[in-house]
Amino acid sequence: MHATELSPPNFDFNDYTQVRRSIIEERLRVYMQLREPQVLWDSMAYSVLSGGKRLRALLCIAAGEACCEAEPERSLEILLPCACAIEMIHAMSLIHDDLPALDNDDLRRGKPTNHKVYGEAIALLAGDALLMLALDTILEHTPTRVSREQILAVALELTRAAGAAGMVGGQVDDLRFTGQQNSADHIYIDESVLASIHRRKTGALIRFSAWSGAKLAGGSDKQVALISEFAEILGLAFQIADDLLDMTGDATTLGKTPGKDAASNKSTYVTILGEQESKRRLEALEQRGLTLMNDQCINQSSANALSALLTYAVHRKN
Ligand code: GRG
């Protein structure tokens, strides 16, 4: 069966994402209201409110909705603080990733990178502040009808997804194993090492996004496990698509500099598997994810949104 045959027939993805994206943007602006020191908050807002696909926040919301039959508006209130916190962590990781000490990039989301506008010191500190604001947002703004125990479990999991066992550790191994820009001592790695790097660097926050949505919405163990498995598939597919886009995309569509992987002699799915095999893997991952979403243990109309997010992550152009 072709992946698109499993896609939801009567589901308007544009409509779904447009409505939720505008709610996410509005709520982010509330949490990002200017405080002192102004230059710090300007720098934080510059990166958080600069668009982006909001894939992770949408995933959190869609996962929560898939575990919650009744009262979608009440579930949205429960999910929004966490969904926004995830976008803050994502934004801070992009700020730090673009710094000269890491990727040294000038362009992000079609605009100059944070440090190009605010300087390296403020960019670094804006990232630090966003990291803490993310936890603050979950702890302060998650409605009190969610138990403190549940909120703490979500906050704890976020620290792990972002920290040494997750994004930071994955980024460190990315630097160590897949080559640094202009580095002569590039080490060739196999697919399992690459997968381990991306499971942490990119996959951990994507998995957390779906897991936290399901958890906060009160999903059963079975629902939470199914959604986590789905998100792991989505995370891997997202990364393979990213590697392909780095090779084929252009700066205007991508909003960032293409060809960085090849320029820095980096190992990617494309260099390890080749373009055709990478595309075959993507197709297989999409099919697996879509099949998982047919499981009747989750709300099927919301499962449509998760399926569509996977298809979007696989076929996106930026
Ligand atoms: C999390 C404490 C902490 C530190 C950050 C720098 C670093 C440590 C990690 C790097 C993580 C990183 C930048 C991974 C790349 C992820 C990636 C492919 C980002 C692009 O995501 P999209 O396409 O971007 O969803 P938009 O702009 O749409 O939001």
Boltz pocket constraint, residues with backbone or C-beta under 6 A from the ligand:
constraints:
  - pocket:
      binder: B
      contacts: [[A, 51], [A, 52], [A, 53], [A, 54], [A, 55], [A, 89], [A, 90], [A, 92], [A, 93], [A, 94], [A, 96], [A, 97], [A, 102], [A, 109], [A, 131], [A, 162], [A, 163], [A, 167], [A, 168], [A, 171], [A, 201], [A, 202], [A, 242], [A, 318]]
      max_distance: 6.0
